Structure formats: C-alpha cells, structure tokens
C-alpha cells in the first residue's frame, strides 16, 4: 500500500515540473512567433535582392534555430524530470533500489562480461538510468547502454567518412549468482554459430532441445556449464524470453550473471513536453513506470536467483 506521503511529495514534485514544462512551451511559442514575424520580411528581402540560394539558406536557419532550442530545453527538462520523479518513485515502490539518471554500467564491465565477443570492442559507449540495490537477497545493477564501433571509408574524392555501427542498445543487467562459476559460460543467440567458436572455449551440447534451438552455449569447462545451466534454469530462461519478448544474451563468470536485454524500446523516458504531467498523480498515470522496473527486475524472480540452494 502506497503511503499518503508518496502522493503528497509526488504532487509537490509534479507542480514544480509542470511549471517548468509550461515555461518552456511558452518560451518556445513566443520564440517561434517572434522569429516568424521577423523572418518573413527578411526572407522576402533576401529572395528579391540575393536570389534563391541565399533565401533557402536563411530559411533553413530560421527553422533550425527553434528546433535546436526545443531539443536543448527538452533534454534539460527530461533530466530534471528523471531526477525528481524516478528517485521518488523507486523510493516508494522499490525502497531497496537506488536510481541515478546520468550514470550507467561502465564499459569495462560491458567488455568484461564477454556478452559481445563476436563484435568489435566499442569505440563509443554511452548510457543512462543506472539502478542498483537488492531484489530479495540478490545484489543487482542495471542500466541502459549504447555501445558502437566505427569504420572509416574513403570515397571517390578521397574524403574520409566515419560510420558508426551499433553493437548493442538496450539494458545491461548484472546480478550476484547463487553459485560461483569457476570458468566462463556464455549463452548466445543461435545465430552466433555463424561466427564459429570463441577462442579458448568449446561448444556445449545440452539436454533441452528447445534451448538448443534458441541458443549456442560456450564454456571453458563442460562440466561447469552443465552444472550452471541445469534443466530447470534453462526452462526458466526460456520462459523469461517468452514472457518479455526480449532478445537476450547471458554470461556467467565468477559470482556474477550478466544479461544483455534488447526490448526494442527505451525505458524511463520522460513524458512528452507538450502534455500535462498531472495525470501522473494518479496510479494509472505512473503505473507504466512501475511496470517497467518490475519487468527489468523480473529476471531475478524468473530465474530464481534468490534461491540460495542451487538446483
């Protein structure tokens, strides 16, 4: 049951955020109006005196200025919303979790998890929405991350072009595993077999036919891999995938399980700046954000990571 203090503090925060939102909208509309009023005679003058090229350059600038202003203010407002709203929400519904909007799981852990050894090492790595704490007895941490690598090409005129390619964009989740892994166990999508076997590892054949269809498993210890990936765990992993619809990869090493989850969408996004925030005061308004957290931490319950005696 949610305490009355939560609704009181939520309403206070939303009043502040709503006032800021309205201020930005008013500023934006006023800015656009003034720009249009000033630019129309200027555009006419430029067109008649300097020709079409100068006209289109000026028009592009007249459009770009309010657009850039909007995205800059929108970004600042989104950060404010996340700091104020999500911290309050987690404190009420998930008191054992903490939230930091602008932090994320570091690239060293992303690389060290070995979840994407079939891809180049990231040349650019960003993220947001870092959450850490406990679910039951299990220590967890997760965040959204976006890892990319670059390629460079030279065109016919000798100009160098840099192209960015996504390695992974989604939620990187890590949790303390009930059993400490002595080796490395990697659970990759079945399409990984196109890339061969990672150096130093062997393909592991398992007893679950459906699991074998969906995943390729690699390890440097066959016995260890079969012990960790028990029939019950494989079934729970499959159930989690079917329930969430996510594209996932797992790795087990030392005392941690890593999971890369691609849901095809961003989590913890601020509402549209053009809509009122007051519906969030009611349960139906903020329920979406509660459900997002529940979905992400459901991996603990679905895989029974709180089970201290490993089966």
N, C-alpha and C positions, 0 to 999 in steps of 0.2 A: 504494500500500500504506500502510495506516494504521500509524503508529509506535506502539510499545508505550507511549510516554509519554502518548499521547492517551487510551488506555484507563485508564491509571493515574490521570491527572488527572480523567477523566470519573467514575471510580468514587469518587474523593475528593469531587468536587462533589455527586454524587448522594447520598452518605451524609449530607452536610450538608442538602441539600434534603429528603431523605426524613425526617430527624429533625424538621425544621421542619414538614413536612406532618403527621406523626403528632401533633406537639404541638398543632397547630390542630384536628385531628379530636378528640383527647382533650378539649381545652378546649371545643369545640363540644358534644360529647355530654354532658359534665359540666354545662355551662351549661344545656342543654335539660332535663336531668334535674332540676336544682335548680329551674328555672323552673316545670316541670310540677308538682313536688311542692308548691311554694309557691302556685302559681296555682289549683290545684283547690279548696282550701278557701276561697280568696279569691273565686273565681268563684261558688261556691255562696252565700257570704255576700252578695255584691253582688246576685245574682239574687233572693234571698229578701227583701232589705231595700230595694233600689233599682230593681228591675224589669228588664225585658228590654233596654231601650236601654242602660243602664249596663253590663249583662252583656256585650252584644255589643261595646261599645267596649273594655272591659277584655280580652275575648278577642282582639280584633284586635291590641291592644298586645302581649299575651303571645305572639302568633305573630310579629309584626313584629320584635320585639327580636332573637331568634336569627337570623332571616332577614337582617336588616341586618348583624348581626355577621358572619355567614357571608360575605356578599358583600364586606364590607370586608377581612376577613382573606384571602379568596380573591384579591382584587385585589392586595394586598400580596405575597402568595406568588407570584402569576403574574409580577410584576415581578422578584422575586428569581430565579425560575426562568429568565426570559429573560436577565437579566444574566449569570448563571453558566453556563447551558447553551449558549446560542446563540453567545456570544463564543468559547467553547471549540470548538464545532462548526465555525464558519467558519474559525477559525484552523487547524484540522486539514485540512479538505476544500477550503476556498476561501481560501488564505492571502493573496490579493490583494484580498480584500474585508474591510471593517470593518463592525461592527454596533453600533447604538445604539438600545436598546429604546424609549425615550421621545421620540425625535426623529422628524421627518418632513419631507418636502419642503414648503417654505413656501408659503403661499397666493399670494404674489407670482408664483412660478413656475407655480402651478396656473392662475392667471388669465392670465399672460403666454403660456402655451402655446397659448392660443386653442382648446383642445380642446372647450370647452363654451360657446362664444359664443351658442349657441341657448338658453342658460339664464340666469337672473338671476345677478348677482355673489353669491358666498357671503356670508351673514350669520353663519354659524358654520362653523368649519373646524377639524378635529382630525385626528390621525393617530398612527402608531406604527411601530415596526420599520423604522428607516432603515438602508439598506445602501448603501455606496458603495465604489468602487475600480475595478479594471480587470478586464475579461474579454479575455484576449489583449492586443491593443494599444488596445482601446476603453475609454475612460472612461465609467463608468455610475454612476447613482444611482437608487434607487427606495425607495418606502415605501408603506405602506397609508395612505390618506387618506379622510376622510369630509367632503364638502362639502354644506352645506344652505343653503337660503334660507327666509325666513319670510314668512308672510302673516298679516294681522290681520283678524279679523271681529268684528262686534258682534251679539250675539244679541238676542232679543226683549225681554230685560230690560235692555238697554243695557250688558251686560258685555262687555268686550273679551277676545277669545280669540286667542292666538298659536298658529299651526300651523306646523310645520317640515316641509319637503319636501326629500328627498334629490336633489341634483344628480348626485353620483357617490359611490359607495362601492366602493373596490377598490384596485388597485395603480397608482400613477402612476410611470412609468418614463421616465427620460431618458438619452440616450446621445450621445456625440460622433459626428456623422455623417461618413462619409468625404469627402463633398463639401459645401462651404459653400453654403447656399442664399442667393441674393441677395434673394429675395422670401419670400412665405409660401405654403405648400402645406398644405391641410387635407384630411384623408381622414376623412369622417364616414359613419356608417351610412346606408344607402339611405333610411331613413325621414326623414332630415333635409330632404329635398326638400319636405316638408310645411311647412317654416318659411321657404322661399324662399331667396334668395341673400344671403349676408352682405354688408354694406355695404363697398364698395371692392374686392370680389372678384368673380371671374367663375367660372361653372361650366366645368369642364374635361372634355371628352369624350376618353376613352381607348380604346385598341385592344383591350383584353381584355374580351370580353362578360361573363364570369363576374364579373370585378372590378366592372364597371359595374352589375351586378345587386345586388351587396352594398354598394357604396359610392357616395357622392357626393363628388366632388373639387372643391375651390375653390382659386383662387390669384389673385394679382395679376400673374402672369406665366405665360402659357400655355406658352411655350417652356421656361421653367424647370421647370414642373410635369411636363411630358412627359420632360424630361431626368432629373429625380429619380426619377419613377415609371416606370422602364424596364419592359419586359415581364418581364424576369427578376425584378425586385424585386416587381412586382405578384403574380407567381406564388408567390414565397416568402412574401409577406404572407398570401395565401390559404391556403397550406399551414400556416402558423403557426396561423391561426384554426381550421382543421380539426383540427389536432393537439391544441390546447389546449382547444378548446371555449369560449374566452373571447369576450366582447363587447368589441370594441376600437375605439378611435379613434386616429388618428395626426396629428401635425403636424410639419412641417419648417420650421425658420427658423434663420437664421444658420448656426451649425455644429452645431446640435442636432436630434435627433429626439425627440419626446415621444410617449408611448404610454400611453393610459388603458386598463387591462385589468380587466374585471369577470368574475371566475371564479365568482361566486356563493357564495364562502366566504371565511373569514378565513385568513390564513397565520400561521405562527409562534405558534400558540396553545399555551399550557401544557396538559399533560395534566389529566385530572380529579383534583381534590384527594382524591378517595375511592379512587384506585387507586395501587398501589405504583409507584415510579419505577424499581425495579431492572431491569425488562425493557429499559430504555433503555441498559443497559450493553452489551447485545448488538447486533450490527449490524442485525438485523431490527427492533429496538426504535427505533433512531434513524434508520433508513433513510428514513422518511416525511419527516423534516425536511430531509434532504439532497436528496431528490427535489423538495421544494417550492422550494428555492433553484435547483436545476437547471432547473426549469420556468420560473422567473421570468427567469433569465439566458439561457434558450434563445433569446430574441428576438435576441440578438447573433449567434448561430450561424445561426439560421434565416434571418435577413435578410442574413447575410454582412456584418455591419458591420465585421468585421476586414479585409475586403478593401480594401486601400488604393488600388488602381486601380479606380475605379468603372465598372461596366459598365452 
